């Protein structure tokens, strides 16, 4: 896909990360070049040293929802509900002021519900069927965060979750823009969510992955509010950015890398701001002859995850000046590759 038949506006964006709640802490850390990652406790992974992770320890679910509700949600759903609420507030959308059927959600997720899955299965292994907890089961699946967000905010339009390695959030955003273009929704919440648990780190260590893609992992959620440009104008809200183009490619094939880049990247390759997420070694290959005034690698600041693209695209939207062109690149080692072109929004 090169462009959309109707302009796609970004009217809200927010995040929950190791840096804190909202995009402001992420942007502050990026501007200062200050990594928010902390050492993985040595008692967690014996024999493995000098590893960092981005646990969102500042996050308190009860700052965003009643304690009883927070206890019913898995950690990823807590992140997504909080980030979605912040993004909707920024977009000037309250429950009920837009028909629920005209609002949808598309999220990317990598390891959502894994902690609840482990707890659920542990009950079975220890006690058999009697040990299974029906309260835990709804939160053991990757689409739990999107579903819980839709319940919380009365979203009744399209609801879909993508699990596609390091490009999960980018895949979700492409789908969200497509739903708007097809008229299936006027507004789409989209981005990504992931959690990070000690069990995951132990699993990565057992597979010999921690010194490669899993090193410096982070967690959290980044949500964009996407809507038809004319719908945003009719609501009288400020457009913070616009999605100009989303291109995706399976792989850069050996010996045909330039041909792949020509298909993936726009003809005009000069940008004010460029961000990359996902597996950095794979994404760096996409830079090609890109010219950027500023190149940002937020993974080094807040950690990488399979769905961190939502946070990074929210940050890119915030960095762009009115009319300035921005580019977001993401790739997984085995594919796919994404190039998303944004334009800075209306003057504030």
Buried (B, 14 or more C-beta within 10 A) or exposed (E): EEBBEBBBBBBBBBBBBBBBBBBEBBBBBBEEEEBBBEEBEEEBBEEBEEBBBBBBEBBEBEEBBEEEBBEBBBBBBBBBBBBBBBBBEBBBBEEEEBEBBBBBBBBBBBBBBBBBBBBBBEBEEEEEEEEEEEEBBBBBBBBBBBBBBBEBBBBEBBBBBBBBBBBBBBBBBBBBBBBBBEEBBBBBBBBBBBBBBBBBBBBBBEEEBBEEBBBBBBBBBBBBBBBBBEBBBEBEBBBBBBBBBBBBBEBBEEEEBEEBBEBBBBEEBEBBBBBBBBBBEBBEBBBBEBEBEEBBBBBBBBBBBBBBBBBBBBBBBBBBEEEBBBBBBBBBEEBBBBBBBBBBBBEE
